[in-house]
Structures are given as structure tokens and as C-alpha cells.
Amino acid sequence: MQAYQPIACARYDYLELACIRGYPLLLELRGGERVNGKAITTESRADKSEWLVIETPVQTRSIRLDQILAITPTLEGADFGRVIISTAQ
């Protein structure tokens, strides 16, 4: 995997809100994968990379933020709609 590329702070705010509210999300990832899961928390690692922790029906999964193209809350009445997190490179 390539070196971590930080995402824009304004986009990080949407991820934090999703975690605070425990929103179920549809994540669109690089490479075309789509993942559904409940936003749990964000975390930073020793290598300075940032991750979103989600709970899926099968497992808890950590996804590096620069691998997320977009998030969409699947809860009706969520505070935001689809948000582009990072652009494809």
C-alpha cells in the first residue's frame, strides 16, 4: 500500500460526526469495494496514518481513511448525505 495521504480536515469532521452518532454507513473504497457498517471511531497509528473503525455484521474492521472515496449514511434523517472523502489517484 502507498504512503498515507491525509484527508482534508473538513472531510474528517463528517467521519467524526458519523462515529459520534453511530451512523450506519455505505463506504465506497478505492478499487470499487463497497462496505456497509456502523461507524465506531477513528484512530491514529504510530506511522501517522488515520483509520475508520466500523462494525459490520461479520467483524469489526479498520479502513485507512485515504482508501475511502465516499461515505453515505444509510439512516433516514442523517445530518448529511453522501460525502466525498478522498479523490481517486
C-alpha positions, 0 to 999 in steps of 0.5 A, spaced: 500 500 500 502 507 498 504 512 503 498 515 507 495 521 504 491 525 509 484 527 508 482 534 508 480 536 515 473 538 513 472 531 510 474 528 517 469 532 521 463 528 517 467 521 519 467 524 526 460 526 526 458 519 523 462 515 529 459 520 534 452 518 532 453 511 530 451 512 523 450 506 519 454 507 513 455 505 505 463 506 504 465 506 497 473 504 497 478 505 492 478 499 487 470 499 487 469 495 494 463 497 497 462 496 505 456 497 509 457 498 517 456 502 523 461 507 524 465 506 531 471 511 531 477 513 528 484 512 530 491 514 529 497 509 528 504 510 530 506 511 522 501 517 522 496 514 518 488 515 520 483 509 520 475 508 520 473 503 525 466 500 523 462 494 525 459 490 520 455 484 521 461 479 520 467 483 524 469 489 526 474 492 521 479 498 520 479 502 513 485 507 512 481 513 511 485 515 504 482 508 501 475 511 502 472 515 496 465 516 499 461 515 505 453 515 505 449 514 511 444 509 510 439 512 516 433 516 514 434 523 517 442 523 517 445 530 518 448 529 511 448 525 505 453 522 501 460 525 502 466 525 498 472 523 502 478 522 498 479 523 490 481 517 486 489 517 484 
